[in-house]
Amino acid sequence: MHVSFKNLLIDVLTIVCVILLVENHCRPANPCKNGGLCVEMDDGYKCRCKGGYKGVDCEGKVYSVECIPGKRNDVLHLQVTQESGNSAGIST
């Protein structure tokens, strides 16, 4: 069997063109927000979110809520903490 250089070159260039035409969802712009890592999948992409964030594109913040009784029974302190460590207190 004889394969010409020209036919081989055409086959290689065709493969290169097909590879370049495959859509990459993670480049040039990372769709993941807040420092999330974009992972290319066969049917799209998936974001691996950093601590403190959730959602398809890491757009939502994760909070924990804790009720802390005050020194007097009529005071309740609500501690809202973002998973990354930021917190805010609300007294009622």
Helices and strands as residue ranges (DSSP letters): H 5-21, E 37-41, E 44-48, E 53-54, E 60-61, E 63-69, E 76-82, E 87-91
